[in-house]
Amino acid sequence: MQKTIDKNSRSQRYHDLDFVRATAMLLGLLLHVCIFFMPSHKYFWGSGEYFGDVLDLQFLNFIHLFRMQLFFFMAGFFAELVIDRKGLHHLVKDRLKRIVLPFIIGLVLLMPLHILLVGKGGYYATTMDGLTLLEKLKSILFFGVLDPDVSLHDGLIHLWFIFYLIIFYGVHVCVRPLIRFPMIQKLCNCQPLIDFCVSHRWGFLLLGVLTFPLQYLLKSAFLPPTGFNVPIVDLALYFVFYLFGVAFYRQRYLLAKLGENAWYYFAFSVPFFILIDEPTERLDLSASVVSNITTWTFIDLGSASFASPAVWYEGIFHNGYHKVLIILSRSMLCWSMCFAFIGLTHRYLSQPRKSIRYLADSAYWVYWVHLPITFKLSYMAQSVEGLNSLTKSYVVLVFSSLIIFASYHWGVRYTWLGDYFMGSRKSRSDPNEYHFKLPVFVEKVMLPAVLVGLLIFCFGSLLQYNREFQRPQVLVEAYVARQKSTLDAVDSIDGISDRYGNTPLHAAAKMPEGMRRYNTMAVLLSKCSNPNLQNDFGRTALFTAVESGNTGDIEHLLQAGAGINISDRYGHTPAHAAAILTGNRNQQVSDKYFEILQKLIQNGADLSATDYRDRTVQDCLEAFSQRKLGAAIPALALESVSPM
């Protein structure tokens, strides 16, 4: 294998890696359609599809596991390439023009448009109901600082990766001049490590081990996107991939080795991708309630002030060796898929191809503009009856792509916007541009798209047939409050639960009650014979309501006879949960949970009950919030408190 860099490679165009970088962005189009059509146990702001399917979920998990790490890998590679060929000053000038300026415009135009379409919280659950357009714009444009209840809205939507990229470029530009010093060169020399990890088939396992500590420290194993309030561990993990790309540019002869082993990496990864989803979600869901007050961020959004990260041991170190195995597997899989993707493209797409070049040119614009379009169409599709969710997602993907690529072709490729999103605009008079006329493209893809759609319809119908027997629409409606008639039509919710044992009562209690459009909890309790069912983690609906801070739900559940002293797998009762959550670093939130704790005590919470670390409710309150119950404890409750 070649161990030196060919001088001619300094002027080489990496068509394969251009495509890798573009695909990492284009996959966001698929991902942001799939999230609207996932199964009912995926409770989040985009819920609303009654019969979500597992295939959309698998697509999301597959893409999310490695996509952004792969993108930052490529970003580091191409940043170093620009410095090597054109100098540091050119990188600064180019990235200010193509990254920073579009980011600012996105904040001013794109993000407000997106939030106006979606609302704060989601389509079916939003805090913006009842506001005038002026009030909405004031809240959005000034990030909520002018709202009566002052708080920051950390909504970077899909532009968060550009924000991270700007930070990485800034560090790169500041540190790069120091590399000329011999001592710094020695300290930064990772050539032997990269040579070993890429030259050997199993080398990615070592990289997985090296990035494991950062990935283990993440609050969520799933690694969700963030906003301006960047968790430092998330940032550090992505920066490792950026730096690896920077270093890899100096050893780009190793691309041949990645191409040689590409199918091996892919074959290793696929079986694990299928298996890793549910353990990951169980890991996050089964974490102690302490994880709710654990954060690696430096800003308290509720009070719009700086605050030190609040990292509690129990919020990070839980589930013993199971967490170690799951996180280590995810870390290794990420590297193996990055290597597989790069290797396969280098092996088969190294030579210039017009269609690949077109996709690479369009990718930045597609990612920048796609979110409002895919979200709005997906939301509209959720209410379409008689069509399975997999087919809905496919139809939305097709129509979204047509709209987005039409906007690129007519509004960007040949206009001044092309200078910002492609580096330079194209000329309509170029003979090569004939192949990219939209009518020609649509004619070529029409028949294949219809045939694929028919296959997807058949497969999606089979998936939905199985889902209908599980009555998932009740779980979705309980959470999202989309259409009250769905719950009214149900005589009893007994026997309905998701894959983790969450009943409709659990689903309702997860949604902040201030964002609902009707009281789902009251409806569900009238159709439930037992409000004390526990999920797989030992938590009742009352525990979930306490965790969510839903005081109205707590009142309804207590009136319905919900057990107040049922503990979860950590021995935490609802009172323990309230005591722990009183440790929230935002004073207003802390006070709210303290009031909930008082409410539970007044209704008979057992203060002598101990958790898995032999702590009473009062012990937890003092440990996490440095508060004491004092006069909040009724005389009868005081008798049950263990002496301190």
ROSEMI-403713 format. One line per 5 residues: number of its first residue (from 1); their letters; for each residue x negated, y negated, z of C-alpha. Coordinates in steps of 0.2 Angstrom, whole numbers. Layout:
% residues N
NUM> A> X,Y,Z; ...
END
This chain:
% residues 644
1> MQKTI> 0,0,0; -6,-17,-4; -13,-26,11; -16,-43,3; -5,-56,-4
6> DKNSR> -6,-59,-23; -10,-77,-27; 4,-76,-40; 16,-72,-27; 15,-91,-21
11> SQRYH> 25,-96,-36; 36,-80,-37; 55,-82,-35; 62,-69,-23; 79,-65,-31
16> DLDFV> 82,-51,-20; 80,-61,-4; 90,-75,-11; 104,-63,-13; 101,-56,5
21> RATAM> 102,-74,12; 118,-77,1; 126,-61,6; 124,-65,25; 134,-80,22
26> LLGLL> 147,-73,10; 151,-59,22; 158,-72,33; 172,-73,20; 177,-55,23
31> LHVCI> 174,-56,42; 185,-71,44; 199,-62,35; 197,-45,45; 199,-54,62
36> FFMPS> 217,-58,58; 222,-40,55; 214,-30,69; 223,-17,81; 233,-24,95
41> HKYFW> 220,-21,109; 210,-35,101; 217,-49,111; 211,-66,105; 217,-83,97
46> GSGEY> 220,-75,80; 231,-61,86; 248,-61,78; 248,-46,66; 259,-33,74
51> FGDVL> 252,-17,65; 233,-21,64; 222,-7,57; 206,1,62; 197,-2,45
56> DLQFL> 198,-21,47; 191,-19,64; 177,-7,58; 172,-20,44; 171,-34,57
61> NFIHL> 160,-24,69; 149,-18,55; 146,-36,48; 145,-44,65; 132,-33,72
66> FRMQL> 118,-38,60; 124,-52,49; 118,-68,58; 102,-60,64; 98,-56,45
71> FFFMA> 103,-74,40; 90,-81,53; 77,-68,48; 79,-75,30; 80,-93,36
76> GFFAE> 63,-91,44; 56,-83,29; 61,-96,16; 56,-110,28; 39,-104,29
81> LVIDR> 39,-101,10; 43,-120,7; 30,-126,19; 17,-114,10; 21,-120,-7
86> KGLHH> 27,-138,-5; 21,-144,12; 29,-147,29; 36,-164,24; 46,-156,9
91> LVKDR> 54,-144,21; 59,-159,32; 66,-169,18; 75,-154,10; 83,-148,26
96> LKRIV> 89,-165,31; 97,-167,14; 105,-149,13; 107,-144,31; 109,-159,43
101> LPFII> 119,-170,32; 132,-157,27; 133,-152,45; 137,-170,50; 150,-171,36
106> GLVLL> 157,-155,42; 159,-162,60; 168,-177,54; 179,-169,40; 180,-150,40
111> MPLHI> 181,-147,59; 195,-159,62; 205,-152,47; 202,-134,54; 208,-138,71
116> LLVGK> 223,-148,64; 228,-132,55; 225,-120,69; 227,-130,84; 217,-128,100
121> GGYYA> 219,-111,106; 227,-103,90; 241,-103,78; 254,-96,91; 246,-102,107
126> TTMDG> 240,-120,106; 238,-135,118; 242,-147,104; 261,-143,103; 271,-159,106
131> LTLLE> 257,-171,102; 258,-184,88; 246,-184,74; 237,-199,81; 235,-190,98
136> KLKSI> 229,-174,90; 216,-184,80; 210,-193,95; 208,-177,105; 199,-169,90
141> LFFGV> 187,-183,84; 181,-187,102; 180,-169,108; 193,-172,121; 184,-185,131
146> LDPDV> 198,-197,129; 211,-185,135; 220,-188,151; 212,-172,158; 194,-175,153
151> SLHDG> 185,-160,146; 174,-156,131; 181,-146,117; 166,-136,111; 173,-132,94
156> LIHLW> 160,-130,81; 170,-116,72; 159,-107,59; 147,-122,59; 138,-116,75
161> FIFYL> 125,-106,64; 120,-123,56; 118,-131,73; 106,-116,78; 97,-118,62
166> IIFYG> 94,-136,64; 87,-132,81; 75,-119,74; 69,-130,60; 65,-143,73
171> VHVCV> 55,-132,83; 47,-125,68; 42,-142,61; 35,-147,78; 25,-132,82
176> RPLIR> 19,-128,64; 4,-140,64; -3,-132,79; -6,-116,70; -22,-123,62
181> FPMIQ> -31,-121,79; -40,-105,80; -34,-102,98; -16,-104,94; -18,-93,79
186> KLCNC> -25,-79,90; -10,-81,102; 2,-81,88; -5,-66,78; 8,-53,77
191> QPLID> 2,-45,61; -3,-28,68; 14,-27,76; 24,-31,60; 12,-20,50
196> FCVSH> 16,-5,62; 35,-8,63; 37,-10,45; 25,3,39; 32,17,49
201> RWGFL> 50,23,47; 53,23,65; 45,6,68; 62,-3,70; 64,7,86
206> LLGVL> 50,-2,94; 57,-19,88; 74,-14,96; 65,-10,112; 56,-27,112
211> TFPLQ> 72,-37,109; 82,-26,121; 79,-37,137; 86,-53,128; 101,-43,122
216> YLLKS> 104,-35,139; 105,-52,147; 119,-58,136; 135,-61,145; 144,-51,131
221> AFLPP> 137,-36,122; 147,-41,107; 137,-58,105; 152,-69,100; 148,-86,91
226> TGFNV> 146,-102,102; 147,-121,99; 137,-136,105; 135,-129,122; 122,-116,117
231> PIVDL> 119,-101,129; 100,-101,130; 99,-82,129; 109,-81,113; 98,-95,106
236> ALYFV> 82,-86,111; 88,-69,103; 92,-77,86; 76,-87,87; 66,-70,88
241> FYLFG> 73,-65,71; 69,-83,64; 51,-81,70; 50,-63,63; 55,-70,46
246> VAFYR> 42,-84,47; 28,-71,51; 35,-59,38; 32,-71,24; 13,-70,28
251> QRYLL> 15,-51,26; 27,-50,12; 18,-36,3; 28,-25,16; 44,-28,6
256> AKLGE> 38,-13,-5; 38,-2,11; 55,-8,16; 62,-4,-1; 54,14,0
261> NAWYY> 62,17,17; 79,8,13; 90,23,11; 83,31,27; 87,15,37
266> FAFSV> 104,15,30; 107,34,33; 102,32,51; 113,17,54; 130,22,47
271> PFFIL> 134,36,60; 130,25,74; 140,10,67; 155,21,68; 152,26,86
276> IDEPT> 146,10,94; 162,-1,93; 172,7,107; 158,9,120; 153,-9,117
281> ERLDL> 171,-16,120; 173,-5,135; 157,-11,142; 162,-29,140; 180,-26,147
286> SASVV> 174,-15,162; 162,-29,168; 164,-35,186; 175,-51,188; 159,-59,192
291> SNITT> 155,-60,174; 169,-73,172; 158,-86,182; 142,-81,174; 135,-92,160
296> WTFID> 119,-96,152; 125,-114,146; 119,-131,153; 135,-141,151; 151,-139,161
301> LGSAS> 164,-142,148; 178,-145,161; 170,-160,168; 159,-165,153; 143,-165,163
306> FASPA> 127,-156,164; 126,-141,175; 113,-127,178; 116,-110,171; 126,-99,183
311> VWYEG> 119,-82,182; 125,-70,194; 117,-53,196; 133,-43,195; 139,-53,180
316> IFHNG> 124,-46,170; 118,-30,178; 133,-18,178; 138,0,171; 121,7,175
321> YHKVL> 112,17,162; 127,16,151; 124,-2,147; 106,1,144; 110,14,131
326> IILSR> 123,4,123; 113,-12,122; 97,-3,116; 107,6,103; 114,-11,96
331> SMLCW> 97,-19,97; 89,-5,86; 104,-4,74; 103,-22,71; 84,-21,66
336> SMCFA> 88,-5,55; 102,-13,46; 92,-29,43; 78,-18,36; 90,-7,26
341> FIGLT> 98,-23,18; 82,-31,13; 75,-15,7; 89,-10,-4; 90,-27,-12
346> HRYLS> 71,-27,-15; 73,-10,-23; 87,-13,-34; 89,-32,-36; 71,-39,-38
351> QPRKS> 73,-44,-56; 84,-60,-61; 102,-57,-64; 114,-70,-69; 128,-64,-58
356> IRYLA> 117,-62,-43; 110,-80,-46; 128,-87,-47; 133,-79,-30; 117,-85,-22
361> DSAYW> 120,-103,-28; 138,-103,-22; 135,-95,-5; 132,-110,5; 147,-120,-1
366> VYWVH> 158,-104,0; 153,-102,19; 155,-121,22; 172,-122,16; 181,-105,17
371> LPITF> 187,-105,35; 203,-117,34; 208,-107,18; 206,-90,25; 213,-94,41
376> KLSYM> 229,-102,34; 232,-89,22; 229,-75,35; 241,-84,47; 254,-84,33
381> AQSVE> 252,-66,29; 254,-61,47; 273,-65,46; 276,-55,30; 286,-40,34
386> GLNSL> 286,-23,24; 267,-24,19; 254,-15,29; 240,-25,37; 226,-18,26
391> TKSYV> 235,-23,10; 238,-40,18; 220,-43,22; 215,-38,4; 227,-49,-4
396> VLVFS> 222,-64,7; 203,-60,3; 207,-60,-16; 217,-76,-16; 205,-85,-4
401> SLIIF> 190,-80,-15; 199,-87,-31; 203,-103,-22; 186,-105,-15; 176,-100,-30
406> ASYHW> 187,-111,-41; 183,-126,-29; 164,-122,-31; 165,-120,-50; 174,-136,-54
411> GVRYT> 170,-147,-39; 152,-142,-34; 142,-132,-47; 141,-146,-60; 143,-161,-49
416> WLGDY> 133,-171,-36; 138,-160,-23; 128,-146,-31; 112,-156,-26; 117,-153,-8
421> FMGSR> 123,-136,-8; 112,-128,-21; 97,-139,-22; 101,-146,-39; 117,-146,-49
426> KSRSD> 119,-136,-65; 123,-142,-83; 139,-137,-92; 130,-137,-108; 118,-123,-103
431> PNEYH> 122,-108,-114; 120,-97,-99; 135,-105,-90; 147,-98,-103; 147,-81,-93
436> FKLPV> 153,-90,-77; 169,-99,-84; 183,-94,-72; 195,-87,-86; 181,-76,-92
441> FVEKV> 178,-70,-74; 196,-67,-69; 199,-57,-85; 184,-46,-80; 190,-43,-62
446> MLPAV> 208,-42,-64; 211,-24,-68; 198,-18,-55; 206,-29,-42; 223,-22,-46
451> LVGLL> 217,-4,-45; 208,-6,-29; 223,-15,-22; 234,0,-26; 221,12,-17
456> IFCFG> 221,0,-2; 240,0,-1; 241,19,-1; 227,20,13; 234,6,23
461> SLLQY> 252,14,23; 245,29,30; 236,19,44; 252,10,48; 263,25,49
466> NREFQ> 252,31,63; 252,15,72; 271,12,72; 273,26,84; 262,17,96
471> RPQVL> 274,2,96; 259,-11,95; 271,-25,90; 276,-26,108; 258,-28,115
476> VEAYV> 254,-41,102; 270,-51,105; 268,-50,124; 251,-58,122; 254,-71,108
481> ARQKS> 272,-76,110; 275,-77,91; 293,-72,90; 304,-69,105; 317,-58,96
486> TLDAV> 303,-44,95; 304,-42,114; 322,-45,115; 325,-30,103; 315,-18,116
491> DSIDG> 325,-9,129; 310,-4,139; 292,-6,139; 288,9,149; 275,20,141
496> ISDRY> 268,7,130; 249,4,132; 234,0,121; 218,11,120; 212,4,137
501> GNTPL> 228,7,146; 233,-11,146; 252,-12,146; 262,-27,139; 262,-35,156
506> HAAAK> 243,-35,155; 243,-42,138; 255,-56,143; 244,-60,159; 229,-62,148
511> MPEGM> 236,-77,138; 235,-94,148; 253,-97,152; 251,-116,148; 248,-111,129
516> RRYNT> 264,-100,127; 279,-105,118; 291,-95,129; 289,-85,145; 284,-68,140
521> MAVLL> 281,-62,157; 299,-65,163; 305,-55,148; 294,-41,150; 297,-39,169
526> SKCSN> 316,-37,165; 311,-22,154; 298,-14,166; 301,-1,179; 283,-1,187
531> PNLQN> 273,-17,187; 259,-9,196; 251,2,182; 232,1,181; 222,0,165
536> DFGRT> 206,11,163; 197,-1,174; 209,0,188; 216,-17,186; 235,-21,187
541> ALFTA> 244,-35,178; 243,-45,194; 224,-43,194; 224,-49,176; 235,-64,180
546> VESGN> 224,-69,194; 209,-68,183; 217,-79,170; 223,-91,183; 241,-89,178
551> TGDIE> 250,-95,194; 267,-93,186; 264,-75,181; 257,-72,199; 274,-78,206
556> HLLQA> 284,-68,194; 274,-52,198; 275,-54,216; 294,-56,216; 295,-40,205
561> GAGIN> 286,-30,218; 268,-30,211; 256,-22,223; 245,-36,230; 231,-24,237
566> ISDRY> 227,-13,223; 209,-13,219; 199,-10,203; 184,1,200; 173,-11,209
571> GHTPA> 185,-11,224; 190,-29,220; 208,-33,225; 217,-48,217; 212,-58,232
576> HAAAI> 193,-53,230; 195,-58,212; 202,-75,217; 188,-77,230; 175,-73,217
581> LTGNR> 182,-85,204; 182,-99,216; 164,-99,213; 167,-107,196; 155,-121,194
586> NQQVS> 169,-133,188; 176,-140,204; 194,-142,197; 194,-124,191; 187,-118,208
591> DKYFE> 200,-127,217; 214,-119,207; 207,-101,211; 206,-106,230; 224,-111,229
596> ILQKL> 228,-94,221; 219,-86,235; 229,-95,248; 245,-89,239; 239,-71,239
601> IQNGA> 235,-72,258; 252,-79,262; 260,-65,252; 251,-52,262; 234,-49,254
606> DLSAT> 223,-37,265; 208,-47,270; 200,-32,278; 198,-23,262; 180,-21,256
611> DYRDR> 173,-19,238; 159,-8,231; 146,-18,240; 156,-18,257; 161,-36,256
616> TVQDC> 178,-43,262; 187,-56,253; 180,-69,265; 162,-62,261; 165,-64,243
621> LEAFS> 172,-82,245; 156,-87,255; 144,-78,243; 150,-85,227; 157,-102,232
626> QRKLG> 150,-106,249; 168,-110,255; 177,-103,270; 195,-98,272; 197,-107,289
631> AAIPA> 215,-114,291; 220,-106,275; 222,-89,284; 239,-86,292; 238,-80,310
636> LALES> 243,-62,305; 230,-62,292; 217,-67,304; 219,-52,314; 215,-41,300
641> VSPM> 198,-50,295; 183,-41,300; 171,-50,312; 157,-59,303
END
